[in-house]
Amino acid sequence: MKLLSILTLLFFPLSSAFAEGVEKESNEQNTPEGWTAVELPKVPTITAANTFNIVDYGATESAADNTSAIQKALNAANSAGGGMVVVPAGTWMFGRITVGSKTILHLAAGATLKLLSYDSQPDHTNKTAYITGKSGASDIIIEGESKETSIIEGQGGPWWDAVETKVSGLQRGSIIRFNQGERYLFRNFRIQNAPGTNLTIGQSGKGAHNTVHDVDIYAPASSAKDPSHNTDGIPIWTQYVNIYNCTIDTGDDNVVTDSEARYVHVWNCDFKAGHGASLGSYTSNMHHIIYENLTFEGTDCGFRLKSNVERSGDVHDIIFRNCKMTNVATPIQITAWYDKIPDKPENAETKDKTPTTPEYHHILIQNVTASGYNNKSSNDKNYNGIMIYGRPESYVYDVTFDNVNISHKNGVRLFYCKDIKFINGCTFTRTKDNKTVKASDADLSAVMENTYEATYSWNKTSGISDITVNKAGGAYYTLQGQRLEGKPTKRGIYIQNGKKWIK
């Protein structure tokens, strides 16, 4: 081991960066009732013998490309059976690198990994992620010491320009993506200006058990003068994922679950520019998703579920709760017509129902406030306080709004949906005409923009009878409408087949 590596291990603040290991994450997991806890990486104890500084392998700040040096350090950690690769303070140019099992890639405070410029990458048709795993690699940690100064810089501007000019064959790999093994942890760093997606979780159901916390993501909004394109913050394509304490300000979905996303819990995050807490547009085999305790400021959407007949299926057990939205263009949108919304619902084409037809049900939206949006009018069907748009062959059903209070320039649209319940004091104010529907009013007609083939109940007496459950199979539900996997294990009151069940 070279002297520089030993000194690095001795003097950079491991107490704040790694000494906690994964114990802190274990204590903060916040696993919902009935869910399997997310597994955390299993990595070796870090010593001088298994710490590898990229400078020892030839990396320099003056180098045009440090990819080879960084990869040599990562290979050394892999050969040692795992360890820590240190990126010290400074700016280090890099391209595509692969990480082996039981490895920590550690960005010191003041360290910037800077992606090679667009002009320095001769192959613009390669979608491989820039930081990814060796074949089957598991138990990996990507971490920084500071989400303000431990940075991955994507230099995305020319890539976004290439999207606008429709460069032939253009492909943009995610900054980070592990999709073969399992157990990954991402913490305490910032990604900015990614060419495309930022931190993509899993692929086709593989790459399970991910924890992301204290990661900040930034790219210019899609509405900015010089926008980014498709810079989704955290797309998720697998199961067992925890995301918390993140700030995401980007040009597409802030966090989005796609096909094979299951048992995903997102909490205590701040969403700024972006398309919100999203589900889809690929939504096959997707269920048990919870977004909670989020703030939205100037986001295009709040809660958005979107897909179409070519890429969906049975979507259920979705919860969006305890969230505050300010100046959000579309607070609640549920649509089975992604990119193909009919101008008039009565002209919507009916198709045969297939396994890929969207079927949305058992959705709870609870303790949510939205206010401050006063921009585009309801003539644009995408900008409404609430829009639910099912299909003639597949209604959206069993959606509960519990203590939801929305103030928006535009009103409500409900198409091809049933058993939509507003309970526990919901209110809606349409500010363009200063009309308010309060809890004591009979229905939403005062703020309804349009309705077609839709049934709903407005603030009837709350209680167990207000929460529709799937009686087939005798599933158990919490009083908040969350379906459990199997029989409850904790003491409390539950619902089974529409009746109270006490453990």
C-alpha positions as CSV (number, residue, x, y, z in Angstrom):
1,M,0.0,0.0,0.0
2,K,1.5,3.4,-1.0
3,L,2.0,6.1,1.6
4,L,-0.6,8.3,0.0
5,S,-3.3,5.7,0.5
6,I,-2.4,5.2,4.1
7,L,-2.4,9.0,4.8
8,T,-5.8,9.3,3.0
9,L,-7.3,6.6,5.2
10,L,-5.9,8.2,8.3
11,F,-7.0,11.8,7.7
12,F,-10.2,11.9,5.7
13,P,-13.3,11.9,8.1
14,L,-14.4,8.3,8.0
15,S,-16.4,9.1,11.2
16,S,-18.9,11.0,9.1
17,A,-18.5,9.2,5.8
18,F,-18.3,5.5,6.5
19,A,-17.6,4.6,10.1
20,E,-21.4,4.2,10.6
21,G,-21.3,1.4,8.0
22,V,-24.9,0.5,7.1
23,E,-26.3,0.6,10.7
24,K,-27.8,4.1,10.2
25,E,-29.6,3.0,7.1
26,S,-30.9,-0.1,9.0
27,N,-32.3,2.1,11.7
28,E,-34.0,4.4,9.2
29,Q,-35.6,1.9,6.9
30,N,-39.2,2.7,7.8
31,T,-40.6,-0.6,6.4
32,P,-44.4,-0.5,5.9
33,E,-46.5,-3.1,7.7
34,G,-46.4,-6.4,5.9
35,W,-43.5,-5.6,3.6
36,T,-40.1,-7.3,3.4
37,A,-37.4,-5.0,4.7
38,V,-34.9,-3.8,2.1
39,E,-31.6,-5.6,2.4
40,L,-28.5,-3.5,2.8
41,P,-25.0,-4.1,1.3
42,K,-22.7,-6.5,3.0
43,V,-19.2,-5.0,2.6
44,P,-15.9,-5.8,4.4
45,T,-14.5,-3.7,7.2
46,I,-12.4,-0.9,5.7
47,T,-8.7,-0.9,6.6
48,A,-5.5,0.5,5.0
49,A,-5.1,-2.8,3.3
50,N,-8.3,-2.6,1.3
51,T,-8.4,1.2,0.6
52,F,-7.4,2.2,-2.9
53,N,-6.8,5.8,-3.9
54,I,-7.3,6.5,-7.6
55,V,-4.1,8.7,-7.5
56,D,-2.1,5.6,-6.7
57,Y,-3.3,4.2,-10.0
58,G,-2.3,7.1,-12.2
59,A,-5.3,9.5,-11.9
60,T,-4.4,13.2,-12.1
61,E,-6.5,16.4,-12.2
62,S,-4.7,17.5,-15.4
63,A,-5.5,14.3,-17.3
64,A,-8.0,14.5,-20.1
65,D,-9.3,11.1,-19.1
66,N,-8.9,9.2,-15.9
67,T,-11.1,6.3,-16.8
68,S,-8.3,3.7,-16.9
69,A,-6.8,4.8,-13.6
70,I,-10.1,4.7,-11.8
71,Q,-10.9,1.3,-13.3
72,K,-7.6,-0.1,-12.1
73,A,-8.4,1.0,-8.6
74,L,-11.8,-0.6,-8.8
75,N,-10.2,-3.8,-10.1
76,A,-7.8,-3.8,-7.2
77,A,-10.6,-3.6,-4.8
78,N,-12.4,-6.4,-6.5
79,S,-9.3,-8.6,-6.5
80,A,-9.0,-8.0,-2.8
81,G,-12.4,-9.4,-2.1
82,G,-13.9,-5.9,-1.7
83,G,-12.9,-2.6,-0.2
84,M,-13.0,1.2,-0.7
85,V,-11.9,3.2,-3.7
86,V,-11.3,6.8,-2.8
87,V,-11.8,9.8,-5.2
88,P,-10.0,12.6,-3.3
89,A,-10.8,16.3,-3.5
90,G,-10.3,17.7,-7.0
91,T,-11.9,17.3,-10.5
92,W,-11.4,14.0,-12.2
93,M,-12.5,13.4,-15.8
94,F,-13.9,9.9,-16.4
95,G,-15.9,7.7,-18.8
96,R,-17.6,4.3,-18.3
97,I,-16.4,2.3,-15.2
98,T,-17.6,-0.9,-13.7
99,V,-17.7,-1.7,-10.0
100,G,-17.2,-5.2,-8.5
101,S,-19.0,-6.8,-5.5
102,K,-18.4,-5.6,-2.0
103,T,-16.9,-2.3,-3.1
104,I,-17.5,1.2,-1.8
105,L,-16.8,4.1,-4.3
106,H,-16.2,7.0,-2.0
107,L,-16.1,10.7,-3.2
108,A,-14.3,12.9,-0.7
109,A,-15.6,16.3,0.2
110,G,-14.6,18.6,-2.7
111,A,-14.3,15.7,-5.2
112,T,-16.0,16.0,-8.6
113,L,-16.2,13.1,-11.0
114,K,-16.7,14.9,-14.3
115,L,-18.0,13.0,-17.3
116,L,-16.1,13.3,-20.5
117,S,-17.5,15.9,-22.8
118,Y,-19.9,15.1,-25.6
119,D,-17.1,15.8,-28.2
120,S,-14.7,13.5,-26.3
121,Q,-17.1,10.5,-26.6
122,P,-16.9,9.2,-30.2
123,D,-19.8,6.7,-29.6
124,H,-23.1,8.5,-29.0
125,T,-25.2,5.3,-29.7
126,N,-24.1,3.4,-26.5
127,K,-26.8,3.4,-23.8
128,T,-24.6,1.6,-21.2
129,A,-24.5,3.4,-17.8
130,Y,-21.4,5.3,-16.9
131,I,-21.1,3.8,-13.4
132,T,-22.4,0.2,-13.4
133,G,-21.6,-3.2,-12.0
134,K,-19.5,-6.0,-13.2
135,S,-21.5,-9.1,-14.3
136,G,-23.6,-10.1,-11.3
137,A,-22.0,-7.7,-8.9
138,S,-23.8,-7.2,-5.6
139,D,-23.2,-5.3,-2.3
140,I,-22.0,-2.0,-3.6
141,I,-22.0,1.4,-2.1
142,I,-21.7,4.7,-4.0
143,E,-21.2,7.5,-1.4
144,G,-19.9,11.0,-0.8
145,E,-19.0,12.9,2.2
146,S,-21.1,15.9,1.3
147,K,-24.1,16.3,-1.0
148,E,-23.0,19.9,-1.5
149,T,-19.4,19.1,-2.6
150,S,-19.2,15.4,-3.5
151,I,-20.4,15.7,-7.1
152,I,-20.9,13.8,-10.3
153,E,-21.0,16.2,-13.2
154,G,-22.6,15.0,-16.4
155,Q,-21.9,17.9,-18.8
156,G,-25.2,17.3,-20.4
157,G,-25.8,20.5,-22.4
158,P,-24.5,19.2,-25.8
159,W,-26.4,16.0,-25.3
160,W,-29.7,17.9,-24.8
161,D,-28.9,20.0,-27.9
162,A,-28.4,16.8,-29.8
163,V,-31.9,15.7,-28.7
164,E,-33.4,18.9,-30.0
165,T,-31.6,18.6,-33.4
166,K,-32.6,14.9,-33.6
167,V,-29.1,13.4,-34.0
168,S,-29.6,10.0,-35.6
169,G,-29.1,7.0,-33.3
170,L,-28.5,9.1,-30.2
171,Q,-28.4,7.1,-27.0
172,R,-27.8,8.4,-23.5
173,G,-26.7,6.1,-20.7
174,S,-27.8,6.7,-17.2
175,I,-25.1,8.1,-14.9
176,I,-25.5,5.2,-12.4
177,R,-27.3,1.9,-12.9
178,F,-26.8,-1.5,-11.4
179,N,-29.1,-4.2,-12.8
180,Q,-27.8,-7.7,-12.3
181,G,-27.0,-8.4,-8.6
182,E,-28.6,-6.9,-5.6
183,R,-28.1,-4.8,-2.4
184,Y,-27.0,-1.3,-3.4
185,L,-26.7,1.8,-1.3
186,F,-26.4,5.4,-2.6
187,R,-25.8,8.2,-0.2
188,N,-24.5,11.7,0.5
189,F,-23.6,13.1,-3.0
190,R,-25.0,15.2,-5.8
191,I,-25.6,14.4,-9.5
192,Q,-26.0,17.3,-11.9
193,N,-26.5,17.9,-15.6
194,A,-26.8,14.3,-16.6
195,P,-27.0,13.6,-20.4
196,G,-30.1,11.5,-19.7
197,T,-31.4,9.7,-16.6
198,N,-29.5,10.2,-13.4
199,L,-29.8,7.2,-11.0
200,T,-31.7,4.3,-12.5
201,I,-32.7,1.5,-10.2
202,G,-32.7,-2.0,-11.6
203,Q,-33.9,-3.4,-14.9
204,S,-36.6,-5.9,-15.7
205,G,-37.0,-6.8,-12.1
206,K,-33.3,-7.4,-11.5
207,G,-31.0,-5.4,-9.3
208,A,-33.3,-5.5,-6.3
209,H,-32.8,-4.1,-2.8
210,N,-31.7,-0.5,-3.2
211,T,-31.4,2.3,-0.7
212,V,-31.0,5.9,-1.7
213,H,-30.8,8.8,0.8
214,D,-29.3,12.3,1.0
215,V,-28.7,12.4,-2.8
216,D,-29.4,15.7,-4.6
217,I,-30.1,15.7,-8.3
218,Y,-30.2,18.7,-10.6
219,A,-30.8,19.5,-14.3
220,P,-32.5,22.4,-16.0
221,A,-36.3,22.1,-16.1
222,S,-38.0,21.0,-19.3
223,S,-39.6,24.4,-19.4
224,A,-36.3,26.3,-19.0
225,K,-34.9,28.5,-21.8
226,D,-32.2,25.9,-22.3
227,P,-34.0,22.7,-21.1
228,S,-32.7,19.3,-20.3
229,H,-34.4,16.3,-21.9
230,N,-35.5,13.1,-20.2
231,T,-33.3,13.7,-17.2
232,D,-35.5,11.6,-14.9
233,G,-34.1,11.8,-11.3
234,I,-34.6,8.2,-10.0
235,P,-36.4,5.7,-12.3
236,I,-37.2,2.4,-10.7
237,W,-37.5,-0.9,-12.5
238,T,-37.3,-3.5,-9.7
239,Q,-38.5,-4.4,-6.2
240,Y,-37.6,-3.4,-2.6
241,V,-36.5,0.2,-2.8
242,N,-36.2,2.9,-0.1
243,I,-35.6,6.5,-1.1
244,Y,-35.5,9.3,1.5
245,N,-34.1,12.7,2.3
246,C,-33.4,13.6,-1.3
247,T,-33.9,16.9,-3.2
248,I,-34.6,16.5,-6.9
249,D,-34.9,19.4,-9.3
250,T,-34.8,18.1,-12.9
251,G,-36.2,18.0,-16.4
252,D,-38.4,15.0,-16.2
253,D,-39.9,12.7,-13.5
254,N,-38.5,13.4,-10.1
255,V,-39.0,9.8,-9.0
256,V,-40.8,7.3,-11.2
257,T,-41.7,3.7,-10.8
258,D,-41.9,1.6,-14.0
259,S,-42.6,-2.1,-14.8
260,E,-41.5,-4.6,-12.1
261,A,-41.4,-1.8,-9.4
262,R,-42.9,-3.3,-6.2
263,Y,-42.5,-2.5,-2.6
264,V,-41.1,0.9,-3.2
265,H,-41.2,3.5,-0.4
266,V,-40.3,7.1,-1.0
267,W,-40.4,9.6,1.9
268,N,-39.1,12.9,3.2
269,C,-38.0,14.3,-0.2
270,D,-38.3,17.7,-1.8
271,F,-39.3,17.9,-5.4
272,K,-38.8,21.1,-7.3
273,A,-38.8,21.3,-11.2
274,G,-39.8,18.0,-12.8
275,H,-42.8,15.8,-13.5
276,G,-43.4,14.8,-9.9
277,A,-44.0,11.5,-8.1
278,S,-44.7,9.4,-11.1
279,L,-45.8,5.8,-12.0
280,G,-45.2,4.7,-15.6
281,S,-45.5,4.9,-18.4
282,Y,-44.4,1.3,-18.3
283,T,-46.6,-0.2,-15.5
284,S,-46.7,-4.0,-15.9
285,N,-46.4,-6.0,-12.6
286,M,-46.3,-2.8,-10.6
287,H,-47.9,-2.6,-7.1
288,H,-47.3,-1.6,-3.5
289,I,-45.8,1.8,-4.0
290,I,-45.9,4.5,-1.3
291,Y,-45.0,8.1,-1.8
292,E,-45.3,10.1,1.5
293,N,-44.1,13.2,3.4
294,L,-43.0,15.0,0.2
295,T,-43.0,18.7,-0.7
296,F,-43.5,19.9,-4.3
297,E,-42.6,23.5,-5.4
298,G,-43.3,24.5,-9.0
299,T,-43.4,20.9,-10.1
300,D,-45.3,20.1,-13.4
301,C,-47.2,17.3,-11.7
302,G,-47.7,16.0,-8.1
303,F,-49.0,12.4,-8.1
304,R,-49.1,11.1,-11.7
305,L,-50.0,7.6,-12.8
306,K,-49.7,7.2,-16.6
307,S,-49.7,4.3,-19.1
308,N,-51.5,3.0,-22.2
309,V,-52.8,-0.3,-23.6
310,E,-49.4,-1.4,-24.9
311,R,-47.4,-1.2,-21.7
312,S,-49.5,-1.8,-18.6
313,G,-51.5,-4.4,-16.6
314,D,-52.9,-4.7,-13.1
315,V,-51.7,-1.7,-11.0
316,H,-52.8,-1.7,-7.4
317,D,-52.0,-0.8,-3.8
318,I,-50.7,2.7,-4.4
319,I,-50.5,5.3,-1.6
320,F,-49.7,9.0,-1.9
321,R,-50.1,10.8,1.4
322,N,-48.9,13.5,3.8
323,C,-47.7,15.8,0.9
324,K,-47.8,19.5,0.3
325,M,-47.8,21.0,-3.2
326,T,-47.2,24.7,-4.0
327,N,-47.7,26.0,-7.6
328,V,-48.0,22.5,-9.1
329,A,-49.6,22.5,-12.5
330,T,-51.3,19.1,-12.2
331,P,-51.6,18.0,-8.6
332,I,-53.4,14.6,-9.3
333,Q,-53.5,12.9,-12.6
334,I,-54.4,9.3,-13.3
335,T,-54.6,8.4,-17.0
336,A,-54.7,5.3,-19.1
337,W,-54.1,7.3,-22.3
338,Y,-50.4,8.3,-22.0
339,D,-49.5,10.6,-24.9
340,K,-52.8,9.7,-26.6
341,I,-55.5,11.5,-24.6
342,P,-58.8,11.7,-26.6
343,D,-60.1,15.3,-27.1
344,K,-63.6,14.1,-26.1
345,P,-64.2,11.1,-23.8
346,E,-67.3,10.1,-25.7
347,N,-65.1,9.5,-28.7
348,A,-62.6,7.3,-26.8
349,E,-61.9,4.1,-28.7
350,T,-62.9,0.9,-27.0
351,K,-60.5,-2.0,-27.4
352,D,-60.5,-5.6,-26.4
353,K,-59.1,-6.0,-22.9
354,T,-55.7,-7.7,-22.8
355,P,-53.0,-8.4,-20.2
356,T,-51.4,-5.1,-21.1
357,T,-54.5,-3.0,-20.7
358,P,-54.2,-0.6,-17.8
359,E,-56.3,-1.6,-14.7
360,Y,-55.8,0.9,-11.9
361,H,-57.4,0.2,-8.5
362,H,-56.9,0.4,-4.8
363,I,-55.3,3.8,-4.7
364,L,-55.2,6.0,-1.6
365,I,-54.5,9.8,-1.7
366,Q,-54.5,11.0,1.8
367,N,-53.7,14.2,3.8
368,V,-52.6,16.2,0.7
369,T,-52.8,19.9,0.1
370,A,-52.2,21.8,-3.1
371,S,-52.4,25.5,-3.7
372,G,-50.9,28.4,-5.6
373,Y,-51.3,27.4,-9.3
374,N,-52.9,30.1,-11.4
375,N,-51.4,29.7,-14.9
376,K,-52.8,27.7,-17.8
377,S,-56.5,27.4,-18.2
378,S,-58.6,24.2,-18.3
379,N,-58.8,24.4,-22.1
380,D,-55.6,22.4,-21.9
381,K,-56.9,19.1,-20.6
382,N,-53.5,18.3,-19.0
383,Y,-53.8,21.1,-16.4
384,N,-56.5,20.3,-13.8
385,G,-56.5,20.0,-10.1
386,I,-57.7,16.4,-10.4
387,M,-58.0,14.3,-13.6
388,I,-58.9,10.6,-13.7
389,Y,-59.2,9.2,-17.2
390,G,-59.8,5.5,-17.5
391,R,-60.8,3.5,-20.5
392,P,-64.2,2.3,-21.7
393,E,-63.0,-1.3,-21.4
394,S,-61.2,-0.8,-18.1
395,Y,-62.5,1.8,-15.6
396,V,-60.2,3.2,-12.9
397,Y,-61.8,2.1,-9.6
398,D,-61.5,2.2,-5.8
399,V,-59.7,5.5,-5.5
400,T,-60.0,7.1,-2.1
401,F,-59.3,10.8,-1.5
402,D,-59.0,11.2,2.3
403,N,-58.6,14.7,3.7
404,V,-57.4,16.2,0.4
405,N,-57.6,19.9,0.0
406,I,-56.9,21.5,-3.4
407,S,-56.9,25.1,-4.6
408,H,-56.2,25.3,-8.3
409,K,-57.0,27.6,-11.2
410,N,-58.9,24.7,-12.9
411,G,-61.3,22.1,-11.6
412,V,-61.9,18.3,-11.8
413,R,-62.3,15.9,-14.8
414,L,-63.5,12.3,-14.2
415,F,-63.8,9.9,-17.2
416,Y,-64.4,6.2,-17.2
417,C,-64.0,5.7,-13.5
418,K,-66.1,4.3,-10.6
419,D,-66.1,4.1,-6.8
420,I,-64.1,7.3,-6.5
421,K,-64.5,8.4,-2.8
422,F,-63.8,11.7,-1.2
423,I,-63.9,11.4,2.6
424,N,-62.9,13.1,5.8
425,G,-63.3,16.8,4.9
426,C,-62.0,17.1,1.4
427,T,-62.3,20.5,-0.2
428,F,-61.7,21.9,-3.7
429,T,-61.4,25.5,-4.8
430,R,-61.4,26.5,-8.5
431,T,-59.7,29.9,-8.4
432,K,-60.5,31.0,-11.9
433,D,-64.1,31.6,-10.8
434,N,-63.6,31.6,-7.0
435,K,-65.9,28.6,-6.6
436,T,-65.3,26.4,-3.6
437,V,-66.7,23.0,-2.8
438,K,-66.5,22.4,0.9
439,A,-66.9,19.3,3.0
440,S,-70.5,20.1,3.7
441,D,-71.5,20.4,0.0
442,A,-73.3,17.7,-1.8
443,D,-71.0,17.1,-4.7
444,L,-68.2,18.5,-7.0
445,S,-70.5,20.0,-9.6
446,A,-69.5,23.6,-8.8
447,V,-65.9,22.8,-9.8
448,M,-66.4,20.0,-12.3
449,E,-64.8,20.8,-15.7
450,N,-66.2,17.7,-17.3
451,T,-67.4,14.2,-16.3
452,Y,-68.2,11.2,-18.4
453,E,-69.0,7.6,-17.3
454,A,-67.9,8.3,-13.8
455,T,-69.3,7.7,-10.3
456,Y,-68.1,9.2,-7.1
457,S,-69.2,10.0,-3.6
458,W,-68.4,13.3,-1.9
459,N,-67.6,13.5,1.8
460,K,-70.1,10.9,3.0
461,T,-69.7,9.8,6.6
462,S,-66.2,8.3,6.9
463,G,-65.6,4.9,8.2
464,I,-64.8,1.3,7.2
465,S,-67.7,1.2,4.7
466,D,-66.1,4.0,2.7
467,I,-63.0,2.0,1.9
468,T,-63.7,-0.6,-0.8
469,V,-61.7,-3.7,-0.4
470,N,-61.0,-6.6,-2.8
471,K,-63.1,-9.3,-1.2
472,A,-61.7,-12.0,-3.3
473,G,-59.1,-14.0,-1.3
474,G,-60.0,-12.2,2.0
475,A,-57.0,-9.8,1.9
476,Y,-56.3,-7.7,5.0
477,Y,-56.2,-3.9,4.9
478,T,-55.2,-1.2,7.4
479,L,-57.8,1.5,8.2
480,Q,-56.0,3.7,5.7
481,G,-56.8,1.3,2.9
482,Q,-53.3,-0.2,2.6
483,R,-53.4,-3.9,1.6
484,L,-51.1,-6.2,3.5
485,E,-49.2,-9.1,2.2
486,G,-50.6,-12.0,4.3
487,K,-52.0,-11.8,7.8
488,P,-51.2,-8.8,10.1
489,T,-48.3,-9.3,12.5
490,K,-48.8,-6.2,14.6
491,R,-51.6,-5.6,17.1
492,G,-54.4,-3.3,15.8
493,I,-57.6,-3.0,13.9
494,Y,-57.8,-4.2,10.3
495,I,-60.3,-4.8,7.5
496,Q,-61.1,-8.1,6.0
497,N,-63.9,-8.7,3.6
498,G,-65.4,-5.4,4.6
499,K,-65.5,-6.1,8.3
500,K,-63.3,-5.2,11.2
501,W,-60.7,-7.7,12.2
502,I,-58.8,-7.2,15.5
503,K,-55.4,-8.7,16.4
